[in-house]
Amino acid sequence: MVDRAKDERFMRMALQEAKEAFDADEIPVGAVIVCKDRVVARAHNLTECLGDVTAHAEM
């Protein structure tokens, strides 16, 4: 069964990470990794800050 409220909560966390990237003049990409309804990692883009094109949502 799909729990849309949970999905939305986790997606809002990822969007918050993207906003933090945007506020830091980064490309606004955020990520949240969830396992068994628990957030195990969250991060946002650091490509500009680190000068590394592979630093997408470094965790």
N, C-alpha and C positions, 0 to 999 in steps of 0.2 A: 504494500500500500504506500502510495506517495504522500508524504507529509509536506504540503506546500508551505506551511508556516515555517517549518524548519529550513526548507530549501531557501526560502526568502531571507531568513535570518543569516544564513551563511553567505548568500549572495550579497547582502548588505555589508557584511564584513569585508568581502573582496572589493566592493565598491569604495568602502572607506579607505582601504589600502591604496586604491587607485587615486583617490582624492589626495592622500598624503604625498604620493608621487607627483601629482600635478602641482601641489603647493610648493614642492621642492624643485620646480622647473624640470621635472622628469617627464618622460612619456607615461601617461596615466594608465598603467597596467598594475593590477593587484591580483593576488592569489591567496586562497585559503584551502588548506588540505584538511579534510575531515575523515575520521575513521570511527565508526560506531557512534556517531552523533557527537564526537568530541573533536574540537579543533586541535590538530597536532602541529600545525605550522601556518604562519601567515606572513606575507611579505609584499613588497612592491618593487617596481622597476628601479634600478640603480645604474642604468647604462650611462647617463650623463655624468653623474657624480663620480663614478669609478673610471670613466673613460673606457669602458669595456662593453662592446656590443653584445656580449654573451651574458650580461648581468641582468637578465629578465627575471624579476621577482625572486631575487636571491634569497635563499632561506638558510 
